[in-house]
Amino acid sequence: MNEAIRPAQNVELGASSEEFQNLHEFIRKARANLNQNAWDYIVGAAETETTMRRNRMALDEIAFRPRVLRNVAKVDASVERFGRKLRLPVMLAPVGALEIFDPTGAAASVVRGVGRFGAAHMLSSVSEPGLEKVAEAAPNALRLFQLYVRGDDAFVEDCVSRAVAANYAAFCLTVDTAHYSRRERDIAKRYVRESRNRATGGDFQKGLEWRTVKLIKNKYKIPLVIKGIATSEDAAIALDHGVEWIYVSNHGGRQLDHGRGAMHVLPEIVDAVKGRAKIMVDGGFCRGSDIVKAIAAGADIVGIGRMQCWALAAAGENGVHRMLELLEDEVIRSLGLLGVTGFAELDKSYLHPATATNAPSVFSAFPLLDIEPYRY
């Protein structure tokens, strides 16, 4: 189905009647649909928002080294992950409180859109309508479940057991939220999301240790993902505990301020893992070229965070599906212009250090939004 760029995808020739022709159009529509509190939740980060900007800077500091005169008439962007064929090596990353962006469907809308397209979805434990109902909404989608630990061992075991019973393909433990960060956009407005008002058990997340990882691995066969790994040292410890997936993430810049950009961290993790586990990464990824850079650098799957929120807020389930179609189109074109017909031919020889040309921001990948209402 996606072995070649189809004529209908050539929107520059006027062949498509889709409402959304460019990714930035989701952002513009989302801005129109959302109040300031919901908008700031998407675009904001912790304190000085330095980590968020570094995520984008780290991507922009990588240039491509294309090869030419190769037959790229047919380009296939699909991969196999978790024993399933995916149209893209993409996972819509876990985002809390998705109901802010789509009150009627929330996470169920996202997973249905993902399922129709053929990518993966990781459900946050703090997004409605919960893991069982999301599983019912799209039983055939590739679904993963992410947990914030809000209780004791029995709480963790109950969550893992429920995920297994609902046929989630993997279980993810988030480990970079020992303390909730200062989200100063919210603080300045004295705004607290309803999901934060409902949150309990924060001390359990503060006390989280490797013993919980061991507990899960000893009792359950479901593949385990550790989200929030940012150093080779912790990647090595995760490998020692038998973790199948290392998830490189800084929470989109929402947790530790002045952290490294995700693409600055990724090579260190790839070198430490040496193929002994699979690697996920998120943090500023919002264009097809970003996905290509991450896979070339050694990641196995790329998490999309803010972009899924903009698509959901713009057009619900259909927006999520269309956003993935546009990402696929960008990926296919990038692969073809690099001189490869698929991700299997790609490696870090196609990447080169470069100087970023844009001032990094949450919108710097979208030059057509370089106007005041969309900046901050």
Secondary structure, DSSP 8 states (H G I E B T S, - for coil): --SS--GGG-GGGT----S--STHHHHHHHHHHS-HHHHHHHH--STT-HHHHHHHHHHHTEEE----S---SS----EEETTEEESSSEEE---TTGGGT-TTTTHHHHHHHHHHHT-EEEEETTSTT-HHHHHHH-TTSEEEEEE---S-HHHHHHHHHHHHHTT-SEEEEE-S-SS----HHHHHHT---HHHHH---HHHHHT--HHHHHHHHHH--S-EEEEEE-SHHHHHHHHHTT-SEEEE--GGGTSSTT---HHHHHHHHHHHHTTSSEEEE-SS--SHHHHHHHHHHT-SEEEE-HHHHHHHHHHHHHHHHHHHHHHHHHHHHHHHHHT-SSGGG--GGGEEE----S---TTTT-GGG-SGGGT-
